[in-house]
């Protein structure tokens, strides 16, 4: 984690250090980044995404119910 901006390796951050390479955190440029996920990682990501979608659907349903009152 970058001590200056708080970003993790491979993340973008609000301080725009990634485009200027100024913060010195080492999380950008000149390092290996994985391009592929393992099957277990892909499943975990999709399960998380599914939970987020279900939460969004519930929120939309609640909002519609409130509007129909």
C-alpha positions in Angstrom: 0.0 0.0 0.0 1.2 3.5 -0.8 1.9 5.5 2.3 1.2 8.8 0.4 -2.1 8.0 -1.3 -3.3 4.8 0.3 -3.7 2.9 -3.0 -3.0 -0.8 -3.4 -0.9 -2.2 -6.1 -2.7 -2.1 -9.4 -5.4 0.4 -8.2 -6.1 3.8 -9.4 -6.2 6.5 -6.9 -7.5 10.0 -6.4 -4.1 11.7 -6.2 -3.4 10.9 -9.9 0.1 9.6 -9.0 -0.3 6.7 -11.4 -0.2 9.0 -14.4 2.7 11.0 -13.1 4.6 8.3 -11.2 5.2 10.8 -8.4 4.2 9.1 -5.1 7.0 6.5 -5.2 4.7 3.7 -3.9 5.9 1.2 -6.5 2.4 0.2 -7.4 2.7 1.3 -10.9 5.1 0.7 -13.7 7.8 -1.9 -14.0 6.2 -4.8 -12.2 4.3 -7.9 -13.1 0.5 -7.8 -13.2 -1.6 -11.0 -13.5 -4.0 -11.0 -16.4 -5.9 -14.2 -15.6 -7.9 -15.3 -12.6 -8.0 -18.8 -11.2 -11.3 -20.6 -11.4 -11.8 -20.1 -7.7 -11.1 -16.4 -8.0 -13.5 -16.0 -10.9 -16.2 -17.8 -9.0 -15.7 -15.7 -5.9 -15.8 -12.5 -8.0 -19.0 -13.6 -9.7 -20.6 -14.5 -6.4 -19.8 -11.1 -5.0 -21.2 -9.4 -8.2 -24.4 -11.5 -7.9 -24.9 -10.4 -4.3 -24.4 -6.7 -5.3 -26.9 -7.1 -8.1 -29.5 -8.7 -5.8 -29.0 -5.9 -3.3 -29.5 -3.4 -6.1 -32.7 -5.1 -7.2 -34.1 -5.0 -3.7 -33.3 -1.3 -3.5 -35.0 -0.6 -6.8 -38.1 -2.6 -5.6 -38.2 -0.6 -2.4 -37.9 2.6 -4.2 -40.7 1.7 -6.6 -42.9 0.6 -3.7 -42.4 4.0 -2.0 -43.2 5.8 -5.2 -46.4 3.9 -5.7 -47.7 4.8 -2.2 
